[in-house]
């Protein structure tokens, strides 16, 4: 299975990163939380897997559809 890219669904700021590379995640488990217009929006894992990389840092601004993390295939 190929690596899976996790994308931001909104434009906003990375408020909190909840998982680190090497950590296992379950489908629909939050990987990070974004903040936009004073709302917290979780970025969920699309499937079970292991975090391969996090491509943003807390405090970064992200755009809609920007890749923020990858899961190992």
mmCIF file as Biopython writes it, N, C-alpha, C and O atoms, coordinates in Angstrom:
data_model
#
loop_
_atom_site.group_PDB
_atom_site.id
_atom_site.type_symbol
_atom_site.label_atom_id
_atom_site.label_alt_id
_atom_site.label_comp_id
_atom_site.label_asym_id
_atom_site.label_entity_id
_atom_site.label_seq_id
_atom_site.pdbx_PDB_ins_code
_atom_site.Cartn_x
_atom_site.Cartn_y
_atom_site.Cartn_z
_atom_site.occupancy
_atom_site.B_iso_or_equiv
_atom_site.auth_seq_id
_atom_site.auth_asym_id
_atom_site.pdbx_PDB_model_num
ATOM 1   N N  . UNK A ? 1  ? 0.845   -1.176 0.000  1.0 0.0 1  A 1 
ATOM 2   C CA . UNK A ? 1  ? 0.000   0.000  0.000  1.0 0.0 1  A 1 
ATOM 3   C C  . UNK A ? 1  ? 0.894   1.244  0.000  1.0 0.0 1  A 1 
ATOM 4   O O  . UNK A ? 1  ? 1.897   1.296  0.713  1.0 0.0 1  A 1 
ATOM 5   N N  . UNK A ? 2  ? 0.530   2.221  -0.787 1.0 0.0 2  A 1 
ATOM 6   C CA . UNK A ? 2  ? 1.308   3.458  -0.885 1.0 0.0 2  A 1 
ATOM 7   C C  . UNK A ? 2  ? 1.087   4.328  0.342  1.0 0.0 2  A 1 
ATOM 8   O O  . UNK A ? 2  ? 0.117   4.153  1.079  1.0 0.0 2  A 1 
ATOM 9   N N  . UNK A ? 3  ? 2.000   5.265  0.548  1.0 0.0 3  A 1 
ATOM 10  C CA . UNK A ? 3  ? 1.830   6.222  1.637  1.0 0.0 3  A 1 
ATOM 11  C C  . UNK A ? 3  ? 0.572   7.051  1.386  1.0 0.0 3  A 1 
ATOM 12  O O  . UNK A ? 3  ? 0.208   7.315  0.240  1.0 0.0 3  A 1 
ATOM 13  N N  . UNK A ? 4  ? -0.081  7.455  2.463  1.0 0.0 4  A 1 
ATOM 14  C CA . UNK A ? 4  ? -1.293  8.256  2.381  1.0 0.0 4  A 1 
ATOM 15  C C  . UNK A ? 4  ? -0.997  9.664  2.873  1.0 0.0 4  A 1 
ATOM 16  O O  . UNK A ? 4  ? -0.478  9.855  3.973  1.0 0.0 4  A 1 
ATOM 17  N N  . UNK A ? 5  ? -1.332  10.645 2.048  1.0 0.0 5  A 1 
ATOM 18  C CA . UNK A ? 5  ? -1.136  12.037 2.446  1.0 0.0 5  A 1 
ATOM 19  C C  . UNK A ? 5  ? -2.359  12.525 3.209  1.0 0.0 5  A 1 
ATOM 20  O O  . UNK A ? 5  ? -3.496  12.280 2.805  1.0 0.0 5  A 1 
ATOM 21  N N  . UNK A ? 6  ? -2.116  13.215 4.312  1.0 0.0 6  A 1 
ATOM 22  C CA . UNK A ? 6  ? -3.194  13.814 5.092  1.0 0.0 6  A 1 
ATOM 23  C C  . UNK A ? 6  ? -3.175  15.302 4.782  1.0 0.0 6  A 1 
ATOM 24  O O  . UNK A ? 6  ? -2.147  15.964 4.924  1.0 0.0 6  A 1 
ATOM 25  N N  . UNK A ? 7  ? -4.332  15.826 4.356  1.0 0.0 7  A 1 
ATOM 26  C CA . UNK A ? 7  ? -4.422  17.224 3.952  1.0 0.0 7  A 1 
ATOM 27  C C  . UNK A ? 7  ? -5.321  18.011 4.893  1.0 0.0 7  A 1 
ATOM 28  O O  . UNK A ? 7  ? -6.235  17.472 5.517  1.0 0.0 7  A 1 
ATOM 29  N N  . UNK A ? 8  ? -5.031  19.295 4.972  1.0 0.0 8  A 1 
ATOM 30  C CA . UNK A ? 8  ? -5.876  20.214 5.723  1.0 0.0 8  A 1 
ATOM 31  C C  . UNK A ? 8  ? -7.161  20.454 4.935  1.0 0.0 8  A 1 
ATOM 32  O O  . UNK A ? 8  ? -7.126  20.655 3.721  1.0 0.0 8  A 1 
ATOM 33  N N  . UNK A ? 9  ? -8.282  20.433 5.627  1.0 0.0 9  A 1 
ATOM 34  C CA . UNK A ? 9  ? -9.558  20.708 4.960  1.0 0.0 9  A 1 
ATOM 35  C C  . UNK A ? 9  ? -9.878  22.192 4.940  1.0 0.0 9  A 1 
ATOM 36  O O  . UNK A ? 9  ? -10.796 22.621 4.241  1.0 0.0 9  A 1 
ATOM 37  N N  . UNK A ? 10 ? -9.130  22.978 5.701  1.0 0.0 10 A 1 
ATOM 38  C CA . UNK A ? 10 ? -9.393  24.413 5.807  1.0 0.0 10 A 1 
ATOM 39  C C  . UNK A ? 10 ? -8.079  25.189 5.816  1.0 0.0 10 A 1 
ATOM 40  O O  . UNK A ? 10 ? -7.001  24.614 5.970  1.0 0.0 10 A 1 
ATOM 41  N N  . UNK A ? 11 ? -8.189  26.487 5.649  1.0 0.0 11 A 1 
ATOM 42  C CA . UNK A ? 11 ? -7.039  27.371 5.888  1.0 0.0 11 A 1 
ATOM 43  C C  . UNK A ? 11 ? -7.084  27.766 7.355  1.0 0.0 11 A 1 
ATOM 44  O O  . UNK A ? 11 ? -8.156  28.027 7.901  1.0 0.0 11 A 1 
ATOM 45  N N  . UNK A ? 12 ? -5.925  27.810 7.989  1.0 0.0 12 A 1 
ATOM 46  C CA . UNK A ? 12 ? -5.877  28.170 9.399  1.0 0.0 12 A 1 
ATOM 47  C C  . UNK A ? 12 ? -4.474  28.040 9.946  1.0 0.0 12 A 1 
ATOM 48  O O  . UNK A ? 12 ? -3.499  28.024 9.195  1.0 0.0 12 A 1 
ATOM 49  N N  . UNK A ? 13 ? -4.382  27.950 11.249 1.0 0.0 13 A 1 
ATOM 50  C CA . UNK A ? 13 ? -3.099  27.814 11.939 1.0 0.0 13 A 1 
ATOM 51  C C  . UNK A ? 13 ? -3.029  26.464 12.638 1.0 0.0 13 A 1 
ATOM 52  O O  . UNK A ? 13 ? -4.036  25.959 13.136 1.0 0.0 13 A 1 
ATOM 53  N N  . UNK A ? 14 ? -1.832  25.884 12.672 1.0 0.0 14 A 1 
ATOM 54  C CA . UNK A ? 14 ? -1.633  24.627 13.402 1.0 0.0 14 A 1 
ATOM 55  C C  . UNK A ? 14 ? -1.580  24.994 14.887 1.0 0.0 14 A 1 
ATOM 56  O O  . UNK A ? 14 ? -0.654  25.665 15.342 1.0 0.0 14 A 1 
ATOM 57  N N  . UNK A ? 15 ? -2.582  24.544 15.625 1.0 0.0 15 A 1 
ATOM 58  C CA . UNK A ? 15 ? -2.665  24.880 17.038 1.0 0.0 15 A 1 
ATOM 59  C C  . UNK A ? 15 ? -1.915  23.849 17.888 1.0 0.0 15 A 1 
ATOM 60  O O  . UNK A ? 15 ? -1.149  24.216 18.779 1.0 0.0 15 A 1 
ATOM 61  N N  . UNK A ? 16 ? -2.139  22.552 17.609 1.0 0.0 16 A 1 
ATOM 62  C CA . UNK A ? 16 ? -1.514  21.504 18.424 1.0 0.0 16 A 1 
ATOM 63  C C  . UNK A ? 16 ? -1.292  20.265 17.562 1.0 0.0 16 A 1 
ATOM 64  O O  . UNK A ? 16 ? -2.200  19.818 16.862 1.0 0.0 16 A 1 
ATOM 65  N N  . UNK A ? 17 ? -0.092  19.718 17.616 1.0 0.0 17 A 1 
ATOM 66  C CA . UNK A ? 17 ? 0.223   18.450 16.942 1.0 0.0 17 A 1 
ATOM 67  C C  . UNK A ? 17 ? 0.108   17.344 17.989 1.0 0.0 17 A 1 
ATOM 68  O O  . UNK A ? 17 ? 0.765   17.388 19.030 1.0 0.0 17 A 1 
ATOM 69  N N  . UNK A ? 18 ? -0.732  16.356 17.701 1.0 0.0 18 A 1 
ATOM 70  C CA . UNK A ? 18 ? -1.035  15.310 18.675 1.0 0.0 18 A 1 
ATOM 71  C C  . UNK A ? 18 ? -0.240  14.029 18.470 1.0 0.0 18 A 1 
ATOM 72  O O  . UNK A ? 18 ? -0.079  13.248 19.408 1.0 0.0 18 A 1 
ATOM 73  N N  . UNK A ? 19 ? 0.260   13.801 17.259 1.0 0.0 19 A 1 
ATOM 74  C CA . UNK A ? 19 ? 1.001   12.579 16.945 1.0 0.0 19 A 1 
ATOM 75  C C  . UNK A ? 19 ? 2.365   12.931 16.378 1.0 0.0 19 A 1 
ATOM 76  O O  . UNK A ? 19 ? 2.534   13.982 15.759 1.0 0.0 19 A 1 
ATOM 77  N N  . UNK A ? 20 ? 3.333   12.055 16.588 1.0 0.0 20 A 1 
ATOM 78  C CA . UNK A ? 20 ? 4.697   12.242 16.087 1.0 0.0 20 A 1 
ATOM 79  C C  . UNK A ? 20 ? 5.020   11.121 15.101 1.0 0.0 20 A 1 
ATOM 80  O O  . UNK A ? 20 ? 4.379   10.071 15.130 1.0 0.0 20 A 1 
ATOM 81  N N  . UNK A ? 21 ? 6.003   11.333 14.231 1.0 0.0 21 A 1 
ATOM 82  C CA . UNK A ? 21 ? 6.425   10.255 13.336 1.0 0.0 21 A 1 
ATOM 83  C C  . UNK A ? 21 ? 6.767   8.992  14.130 1.0 0.0 21 A 1 
ATOM 84  O O  . UNK A ? 21 ? 7.425   9.045  15.169 1.0 0.0 21 A 1 
ATOM 85  N N  . UNK A ? 22 ? 6.300   7.860  13.608 1.0 0.0 22 A 1 
ATOM 86  C CA . UNK A ? 22 ? 6.524   6.577  14.266 1.0 0.0 22 A 1 
ATOM 87  C C  . UNK A ? 22 ? 5.368   6.127  15.137 1.0 0.0 22 A 1 
ATOM 88  O O  . UNK A ? 22 ? 5.307   4.960  15.523 1.0 0.0 22 A 1 
ATOM 89  N N  . UNK A ? 23 ? 4.452   7.025  15.453 1.0 0.0 23 A 1 
ATOM 90  C CA . UNK A ? 23 ? 3.305   6.667  16.285 1.0 0.0 23 A 1 
ATOM 91  C C  . UNK A ? 23 ? 2.185   6.081  15.438 1.0 0.0 23 A 1 
ATOM 92  O O  . UNK A ? 23 ? 1.936   6.523  14.317 1.0 0.0 23 A 1 
ATOM 93  N N  . UNK A ? 24 ? 1.516   5.080  15.992 1.0 0.0 24 A 1 
ATOM 94  C CA . UNK A ? 24 ? 0.372   4.471  15.324 1.0 0.0 24 A 1 
ATOM 95  C C  . UNK A ? 24 ? -0.863  5.345  15.514 1.0 0.0 24 A 1 
ATOM 96  O O  . UNK A ? 24 ? -1.030  5.988  16.551 1.0 0.0 24 A 1 
ATOM 97  N N  . UNK A ? 25 ? -1.726  5.358  14.500 1.0 0.0 25 A 1 
ATOM 98  C CA . UNK A ? 25 ? -3.003  6.063  14.582 1.0 0.0 25 A 1 
ATOM 99  C C  . UNK A ? 25 ? -4.100  5.157  14.049 1.0 0.0 25 A 1 
ATOM 100 O O  . UNK A ? 25 ? -3.856  4.314  13.186 1.0 0.0 25 A 1 
ATOM 101 N N  . UNK A ? 26 ? -5.290  5.334  14.559 1.0 0.0 26 A 1 
ATOM 102 C CA . UNK A ? 26 ? -6.456  4.605  14.075 1.0 0.0 26 A 1 
ATOM 103 C C  . UNK A ? 26 ? -7.237  5.506  13.120 1.0 0.0 26 A 1 
ATOM 104 O O  . UNK A ? 26 ? -7.131  6.731  13.182 1.0 0.0 26 A 1 
ATOM 105 N N  . UNK A ? 27 ? -8.012  4.896  12.250 1.0 0.0 27 A 1 
ATOM 106 C CA . UNK A ? 27 ? -8.865  5.654  11.343 1.0 0.0 27 A 1 
ATOM 107 C C  . UNK A ? 27 ? -9.743  6.611  12.152 1.0 0.0 27 A 1 
ATOM 108 O O  . UNK A ? 27 ? -10.326 6.222  13.165 1.0 0.0 27 A 1 
ATOM 109 N N  . UNK A ? 28 ? -9.833  7.849  11.705 1.0 0.0 28 A 1 
ATOM 110 C CA . UNK A ? 28 ? -10.618 8.913  12.336 1.0 0.0 28 A 1 
ATOM 111 C C  . UNK A ? 28 ? -10.054 9.393  13.681 1.0 0.0 28 A 1 
ATOM 112 O O  . UNK A ? 28 ? -10.745 10.091 14.423 1.0 0.0 28 A 1 
ATOM 113 N N  . UNK A ? 29 ? -8.816  9.029  13.999 1.0 0.0 29 A 1 
ATOM 114 C CA . UNK A ? 29 ? -8.149  9.551  15.191 1.0 0.0 29 A 1 
ATOM 115 C C  . UNK A ? 29 ? -7.484  10.878 14.819 1.0 0.0 29 A 1 
ATOM 116 O O  . UNK A ? 29 ? -6.872  10.973 13.755 1.0 0.0 29 A 1 
ATOM 117 N N  . UNK A ? 30 ? -7.589  11.914 15.676 1.0 0.0 30 A 1 
ATOM 118 C CA . UNK A ? 30 ? -6.963  13.188 15.337 1.0 0.0 30 A 1 
ATOM 119 C C  . UNK A ? 30 ? -5.437  13.120 15.356 1.0 0.0 30 A 1 
ATOM 120 O O  . UNK A ? 30 ? -4.833  12.562 16.272 1.0 0.0 30 A 1 
ATOM 121 N N  . UNK A ? 31 ? -4.834  13.703 14.321 1.0 0.0 31 A 1 
ATOM 122 C CA . UNK A ? 31 ? -3.384  13.782 14.207 1.0 0.0 31 A 1 
ATOM 123 C C  . UNK A ? 31 ? -2.897  15.146 14.691 1.0 0.0 31 A 1 
ATOM 124 O O  . UNK A ? 31 ? -1.821  15.261 15.280 1.0 0.0 31 A 1 
ATOM 125 N N  . UNK A ? 32 ? -3.701  16.174 14.436 1.0 0.0 32 A 1 
ATOM 126 C CA . UNK A ? 32 ? -3.389  17.539 14.880 1.0 0.0 32 A 1 
ATOM 127 C C  . UNK A ? 32 ? -4.681  18.326 14.945 1.0 0.0 32 A 1 
ATOM 128 O O  . UNK A ? 32 ? -5.728  17.878 14.477 1.0 0.0 32 A 1 
ATOM 129 N N  . UNK A ? 33 ? -4.588  19.512 15.537 1.0 0.0 33 A 1 
ATOM 130 C CA . UNK A ? 33 ? -5.736  20.406 15.628 1.0 0.0 33 A 1 
ATOM 131 C C  . UNK A ? 33 ? -5.366  21.736 14.994 1.0 0.0 33 A 1 
ATOM 132 O O  . UNK A ? 33 ? -4.340  22.335 15.316 1.0 0.0 33 A 1 
ATOM 133 N N  . UNK A ? 34 ? -6.222  22.184 14.089 1.0 0.0 34 A 1 
ATOM 134 C CA . UNK A ? 34 ? -6.041  23.489 13.467 1.0 0.0 34 A 1 
ATOM 135 C C  . UNK A ? 34 ? -6.967  24.490 14.139 1.0 0.0 34 A 1 
ATOM 136 O O  . UNK A ? 34 ? -7.980  24.115 14.730 1.0 0.0 34 A 1 
ATOM 137 N N  . UNK A ? 35 ? -6.613  25.759 14.043 1.0 0.0 35 A 1 
ATOM 138 C CA . UNK A ? 35 ? -7.448  26.833 14.581 1.0 0.0 35 A 1 
ATOM 139 C C  . UNK A ? 35 ? -7.770  27.764 13.425 1.0 0.0 35 A 1 
ATOM 140 O O  . UNK A ? 35 ? -6.885  28.196 12.686 1.0 0.0 35 A 1 
ATOM 141 N N  . UNK A ? 36 ? -9.059  28.067 13.284 1.0 0.0 36 A 1 
ATOM 142 C CA . UNK A ? 36 ? -9.496  29.001 12.259 1.0 0.0 36 A 1 
ATOM 143 C C  . UNK A ? 36 ? -10.716 29.741 12.781 1.0 0.0 36 A 1 
ATOM 144 O O  . UNK A ? 36 ? -11.698 29.120 13.188 1.0 0.0 36 A 1 
ATOM 145 N N  . UNK A ? 37 ? -10.657 31.046 12.770 1.0 0.0 37 A 1 
ATOM 146 C CA . UNK A ? 37 ? -11.765 31.890 13.225 1.0 0.0 37 A 1 
ATOM 147 C C  . UNK A ? 37 ? -12.207 31.509 14.644 1.0 0.0 37 A 1 
ATOM 148 O O  . UNK A ? 37 ? -13.401 31.446 14.938 1.0 0.0 37 A 1 
ATOM 149 N N  . UNK A ? 38 ? -11.227 31.259 15.512 1.0 0.0 38 A 1 
ATOM 150 C CA . UNK A ? 38 ? -11.432 30.924 16.924 1.0 0.0 38 A 1 
ATOM 151 C C  . UNK A ? 38 ? -12.116 29.570 17.135 1.0 0.0 38 A 1 
ATOM 152 O O  . UNK A ? 38 ? -12.621 29.286 18.221 1.0 0.0 38 A 1 
ATOM 153 N N  . UNK A ? 39 ? -12.128 28.740 16.089 1.0 0.0 39 A 1 
ATOM 154 C CA . UNK A ? 39 ? -12.667 27.385 16.207 1.0 0.0 39 A 1 
ATOM 155 C C  . UNK A ? 39 ? -11.528 26.387 16.087 1.0 0.0 39 A 1 
ATOM 156 O O  . UNK A ? 39 ? -10.573 26.615 15.345 1.0 0.0 39 A 1 
ATOM 157 N N  . UNK A ? 40 ? -11.626 25.280 16.816 1.0 0.0 40 A 1 
ATOM 158 C CA . UNK A ? 40 ? -10.642 24.203 16.739 1.0 0.0 40 A 1 
ATOM 159 C C  . UNK A ? 40 ? -11.177 23.118 15.816 1.0 0.0 40 A 1 
ATOM 160 O O  . UNK A ? 40 ? -12.282 22.611 16.010 1.0 0.0 40 A 1 
ATOM 161 N N  . UNK A ? 41 ? -10.378 22.767 14.805 1.0 0.0 41 A 1 
ATOM 162 C CA . UNK A ? 41 ? -10.788 21.776 13.820 1.0 0.0 41 A 1 
ATOM 163 C C  . UNK A ? 41 ? -9.765  20.638 13.818 1.0 0.0 41 A 1 
ATOM 164 O O  . UNK A ? 41 ? -8.603  20.862 13.479 1.0 0.0 41 A 1 
ATOM 165 N N  . UNK A ? 42 ? -10.178 19.418 14.193 1.0 0.0 42 A 1 
ATOM 166 C CA . UNK A ? 42 ? -9.234  18.299 14.190 1.0 0.0 42 A 1 
ATOM 167 C C  . UNK A ? 42 ? -8.947  17.831 12.758 1.0 0.0 42 A 1 
ATOM 168 O O  . UNK A ? 42 ? -9.827  17.844 11.898 1.0 0.0 42 A 1 
ATOM 169 N N  . UNK A ? 43 ? -7.709  17.424 12.526 1.0 0.0 43 A 1 
ATOM 170 C CA . UNK A ? 43 ? -7.311  16.790 11.266 1.0 0.0 43 A 1 
ATOM 171 C C  . UNK A ? 43 ? -7.208  15.303 11.574 1.0 0.0 43 A 1 
ATOM 172 O O  . UNK A ? 43 ? -6.355  14.881 12.355 1.0 0.0 43 A 1 
ATOM 173 N N  . UNK A ? 44 ? -8.085  14.508 10.952 1.0 0.0 44 A 1 
ATOM 174 C CA . UNK A ? 44 ? -8.207  13.094 11.290 1.0 0.0 44 A 1 
ATOM 175 C C  . UNK A ? 44 ? -7.420  12.198 10.331 1.0 0.0 44 A 1 
ATOM 176 O O  . UNK A ? 44 ? -7.244  12.519 9.155  1.0 0.0 44 A 1 
ATOM 177 N N  . UNK A ? 45 ? -6.960  11.082 10.857 1.0 0.0 45 A 1 
ATOM 178 C CA . UNK A ? 45 ? -6.300  10.074 10.015 1.0 0.0 45 A 1 
ATOM 179 C C  . UNK A ? 45 ? -7.366  9.419  9.142  1.0 0.0 45 A 1 
ATOM 180 O O  . UNK A ? 45 ? -8.412  9.018  9.651  1.0 0.0 45 A 1 
ATOM 181 N N  . UNK A ? 46 ? -7.119  9.301  7.832  1.0 0.0 46 A 1 
ATOM 182 C CA . UNK A ? 46 ? -8.114  8.702  6.943  1.0 0.0 46 A 1 
ATOM 183 C C  . UNK A ? 46 ? -8.182  7.177  7.028  1.0 0.0 46 A 1 
ATOM 184 O O  . UNK A ? 46 ? -9.122  6.565  6.521  1.0 0.0 46 A 1 
ATOM 185 N N  . UNK A ? 47 ? -7.177  6.562  7.673  1.0 0.0 47 A 1 
ATOM 186 C CA . UNK A ? 47 ? -7.136  5.105  7.819  1.0 0.0 47 A 1 
ATOM 187 C C  . UNK A ? 47 ? -6.196  4.757  8.959  1.0 0.0 47 A 1 
ATOM 188 O O  . UNK A ? 47 ? -5.472  5.621  9.452  1.0 0.0 47 A 1 
ATOM 189 N N  . UNK A ? 48 ? -6.200  3.511  9.380  1.0 0.0 48 A 1 
ATOM 190 C CA . UNK A ? 48 ? -5.224  3.036  10.360 1.0 0.0 48 A 1 
ATOM 191 C C  . UNK A ? 48 ? -3.835  3.095  9.732  1.0 0.0 48 A 1 
ATOM 192 O O  . UNK A ? 48 ? -3.686  2.885  8.528  1.0 0.0 48 A 1 
ATOM 193 N N  . UNK A ? 49 ? -2.833  3.378  10.532 1.0 0.0 49 A 1 
ATOM 194 C CA . UNK A ? 49 ? -1.473  3.396  10.013 1.0 0.0 49 A 1 
ATOM 195 C C  . UNK A ? 49 ? -0.482  3.918  11.026 1.0 0.0 49 A 1 
ATOM 196 O O  . UNK A ? 49 ? -0.782  4.055  12.212 1.0 0.0 49 A 1 
ATOM 197 N N  . UNK A ? 50 ? 0.710   4.207  10.526 1.0 0.0 50 A 1 
ATOM 198 C CA . UNK A ? 50 ? 1.787   4.759  11.336 1.0 0.0 50 A 1 
ATOM 199 C C  . UNK A ? 50 ? 2.188   6.088  10.708 1.0 0.0 50 A 1 
ATOM 200 O O  . UNK A ? 50 ? 2.370   6.173  9.493  1.0 0.0 50 A 1 
ATOM 201 N N  . UNK A ? 51 ? 2.324   7.111  11.520 1.0 0.0 51 A 1 
ATOM 202 C CA . UNK A ? 51 ? 2.701   8.427  11.004 1.0 0.0 51 A 1 
ATOM 203 C C  . UNK A ? 51 ? 4.121   8.349  10.446 1.0 0.0 51 A 1 
ATOM 204 O O  . UNK A ? 51 ? 5.065   8.005  11.157 1.0 0.0 51 A 1 
ATOM 205 N N  . UNK A ? 52 ? 4.253   8.676  9.164  1.0 0.0 52 A 1 
ATOM 206 C CA . UNK A ? 52 ? 5.569   8.676  8.514  1.0 0.0 52 A 1 
ATOM 207 C C  . UNK A ? 52 ? 6.235   10.027 8.679  1.0 0.0 52 A 1 
ATOM 208 O O  . UNK A ? 52 ? 7.438   10.105 8.930  1.0 0.0 52 A 1 
ATOM 209 N N  . UNK A ? 53 ? 5.452   11.104 8.538  1.0 0.0 53 A 1 
ATOM 210 C CA . UNK A ? 53 ? 6.018   12.445 8.684  1.0 0.0 53 A 1 
ATOM 211 C C  . UNK A ? 53 ? 4.936   13.447 9.027  1.0 0.0 53 A 1 
ATOM 212 O O  . UNK A ? 53 ? 3.762   13.275 8.696  1.0 0.0 53 A 1 
ATOM 213 N N  . UNK A ? 54 ? 5.366   14.494 9.696  1.0 0.0 54 A 1 
ATOM 214 C CA . UNK A ? 54 ? 4.541   15.676 9.953  1.0 0.0 54 A 1 
ATOM 215 C C  . UNK A ? 54 ? 5.243   16.798 9.211  1.0 0.0 54 A 1 
ATOM 216 O O  . UNK A ? 54 ? 6.419   17.060 9.464  1.0 0.0 54 A 1 
ATOM 217 N N  . UNK A ? 55 ? 4.550   17.464 8.303  1.0 0.0 55 A 1 
ATOM 218 C CA . UNK A ? 55 ? 5.207   18.449 7.433  1.0 0.0 55 A 1 
ATOM 219 C C  . UNK A ? 55 ? 4.975   19.890 7.863  1.0 0.0 55 A 1 
ATOM 220 O O  . UNK A ? 55 ? 5.349   20.820 7.148  1.0 0.0 55 A 1 
ATOM 221 N N  . UNK A ? 56 ? 4.364   20.081 9.024  1.0 0.0 56 A 1 
ATOM 222 C CA . UNK A ? 56 ? 4.125   21.423 9.564  1.0 0.0 56 A 1 
ATOM 223 C C  . UNK A ? 56 ? 4.549   21.438 11.028 1.0 0.0 56 A 1 
ATOM 224 O O  . UNK A ? 56 ? 4.827   20.395 11.620 1.0 0.0 56 A 1 
ATOM 225 N N  . UNK A ? 57 ? 4.593   22.631 11.594 1.0 0.0 57 A 1 
ATOM 226 C CA . UNK A ? 57 ? 4.928   22.792 13.013 1.0 0.0 57 A 1 
ATOM 227 C C  . UNK A ? 57 ? 3.828   23.604 13.687 1.0 0.0 57 A 1 
ATOM 228 O O  . UNK A ? 57 ? 3.087   24.334 13.029 1.0 0.0 57 A 1 
ATOM 229 N N  . UNK A ? 58 ? 3.733   23.468 15.006 1.0 0.0 58 A 1 
ATOM 230 C CA . UNK A ? 58 ? 2.760   24.274 15.738 1.0 0.0 58 A 1 
ATOM 231 C C  . UNK A ? 58 ? 3.027   25.754 15.468 1.0 0.0 58 A 1 
ATOM 232 O O  . UNK A ? 58 ? 4.166   26.216 15.522 1.0 0.0 58 A 1 
ATOM 233 N N  . UNK A ? 59 ? 1.954   26.482 15.178 1.0 0.0 59 A 1 
ATOM 234 C CA . UNK A ? 59 ? 2.069   27.906 14.875 1.0 0.0 59 A 1 
ATOM 235 C C  . UNK A ? 59 ? 2.117   28.211 13.386 1.0 0.0 59 A 1 
ATOM 236 O O  . UNK A ? 59 ? 1.923   29.359 12.984 1.0 0.0 59 A 1 
ATOM 237 N N  . UNK A ? 60 ? 2.377   27.184 12.549 1.0 0.0 60 A 1 
ATOM 238 C CA . UNK A ? 60 ? 2.412   27.395 11.096 1.0 0.0 60 A 1 
ATOM 239 C C  . UNK A ? 60 ? 1.019   27.713 10.570 1.0 0.0 60 A 1 
ATOM 240 O O  . UNK A ? 60 ? 0.012   27.268 11.121 1.0 0.0 60 A 1 
ATOM 241 N N  . UNK A ? 61 ? 0.983   28.488 9.498  1.0 0.0 61 A 1 
ATOM 242 C CA . UNK A ? 61 ? -0.251  28.739 8.767  1.0 0.0 61 A 1 
ATOM 243 C C  . UNK A ? 61 ? -0.342  27.721 7.641  1.0 0.0 61 A 1 
ATOM 244 O O  . UNK A ? 61 ? 0.639   27.480 6.937  1.0 0.0 61 A 1 
ATOM 245 N N  . UNK A ? 62 ? -1.524  27.120 7.466  1.0 0.0 62 A 1 
ATOM 246 C CA . UNK A ? 62 ? -1.720  26.139 6.408  1.0 0.0 62 A 1 
ATOM 247 C C  . UNK A ? 62 ? -2.856  26.587 5.497  1.0 0.0 62 A 1 
ATOM 248 O O  . UNK A ? 62 ? -3.760  27.312 5.911  1.0 0.0 62 A 1 
ATOM 249 N N  . UNK A ? 63 ? -2.788  26.139 4.254  1.0 0.0 63 A 1 
ATOM 250 C CA . UNK A ? 63 ? -3.825  26.433 3.270  1.0 0.0 63 A 1 
ATOM 251 C C  . UNK A ? 63 ? -4.733  25.218 3.117  1.0 0.0 63 A 1 
ATOM 252 O O  . UNK A ? 63 ? -4.345  24.102 3.460  1.0 0.0 63 A 1 
ATOM 253 N N  . UNK A ? 64 ? -5.927  25.432 2.609  1.0 0.0 64 A 1 
ATOM 254 C CA . UNK A ? 64 ? -6.832  24.342 2.313  1.0 0.0 64 A 1 
ATOM 255 C C  . UNK A ? 64 ? -6.157  23.390 1.323  1.0 0.0 64 A 1 
ATOM 256 O O  . UNK A ? 64 ? -5.538  23.838 0.358  1.0 0.0 64 A 1 
ATOM 257 N N  . UNK A ? 65 ? -6.270  22.099 1.553  1.0 0.0 65 A 1 
ATOM 258 C CA . UNK A ? 65 ? -5.691  21.026 0.731  1.0 0.0 65 A 1 
ATOM 259 C C  . UNK A ? 65 ? -4.172  20.907 0.838  1.0 0.0 65 A 1 
ATOM 260 O O  . UNK A ? 65 ? -3.568  20.175 0.054  1.0 0.0 65 A 1 
ATOM 261 N N  . UNK A ? 66 ? -3.537  21.599 1.777  1.0 0.0 66 A 1 
ATOM 262 C CA . UNK A ? 66 ? -2.094  21.463 1.983  1.0 0.0 66 A 1 
ATOM 263 C C  . UNK A ? 66 ? -1.817  20.149 2.705  1.0 0.0 66 A 1 
ATOM 264 O O  . UNK A ? 66 ? -2.527  19.794 3.645  1.0 0.0 66 A 1 
ATOM 265 N N  . UNK A ? 67 ? -0.786  19.426 2.267  1.0 0.0 67 A 1 
ATOM 266 C CA . UNK A ? 67 ? -0.385  18.188 2.950  1.0 0.0 67 A 1 
ATOM 267 C C  . UNK A ? 67 ? 0.265   18.564 4.280  1.0 0.0 67 A 1 
ATOM 268 O O  . UNK A ? 67 ? 1.227   19.332 4.320  1.0 0.0 67 A 1 
ATOM 269 N N  . UNK A ? 68 ? -0.276  18.012 5.371  1.0 0.0 68 A 1 
ATOM 270 C CA . UNK A ? 68 ? 0.239   18.325 6.703  1.0 0.0 68 A 1 
ATOM 271 C C  . UNK A ? 68 ? 0.933   17.122 7.352  1.0 0.0 68 A 1 
ATOM 272 O O  . UNK A ? 68 ? 1.684   17.280 8.315  1.0 0.0 68 A 1 
ATOM 273 N N  . UNK A ? 69 ? 0.676   15.917 6.819  1.0 0.0 69 A 1 
ATOM 274 C CA . UNK A ? 69 ? 1.298   14.710 7.364  1.0 0.0 69 A 1 
ATOM 275 C C  . UNK A ? 69 ? 1.138   13.566 6.353  1.0 0.0 69 A 1 
ATOM 276 O O  . UNK A ? 69 ? 0.341   13.650 5.419  1.0 0.0 69 A 1 
ATOM 277 N N  . UNK A ? 70 ? 1.911   12.504 6.562  1.0 0.0 70 A 1 
ATOM 278 C CA . UNK A ? 70 ? 1.759   11.293 5.746  1.0 0.0 70 A 1 
ATOM 279 C C  . UNK A ? 70 ? 1.714   10.074 6.664  1.0 0.0 70 A 1 
ATOM 280 O O  . UNK A ? 70 ? 2.315   10.058 7.739  1.0 0.0 70 A 1 
ATOM 281 N N  . UNK A ? 71 ? 0.988   9.060  6.212  1.0 0.0 71 A 1 
ATOM 282 C CA . UNK A ? 71 ? 0.951   7.773  6.906  1.0 0.0 71 A 1 
ATOM 283 C C  . UNK A ? 71 ? 1.711   6.769  6.066  1.0 0.0 71 A 1 
ATOM 284 O O  . UNK A ? 71 ? 1.637   6.792  4.837  1.0 0.0 71 A 1 
ATOM 285 N N  . UNK A ? 72 ? 2.448   5.878  6.736  1.0 0.0 72 A 1 
ATOM 286 C CA . UNK A ? 72 ? 3.184   4.822  6.038  1.0 0.0 72 A 1 
ATOM 287 C C  . UNK A ? 72 ? 2.195   3.824  5.438  1.0 0.0 72 A 1 
ATOM 288 O O  . UNK A ? 72 ? 1.166   3.491  6.026  1.0 0.0 72 A 1 
ATOM 289 N N  . UNK A ? 73 ? 2.560   3.363  4.233  1.0 0.0 73 A 1 
ATOM 290 C CA . UNK A ? 73 ? 1.734   2.375  3.548  1.0 0.0 73 A 1 
ATOM 291 C C  . UNK A ? 73 ? 2.093   1.024  3.992  1.0 0.0 73 A 1 
ATOM 292 O O  . UNK A ? 73 ? 1.507   0.045  3.528  1.0 0.0 73 A 1 
#
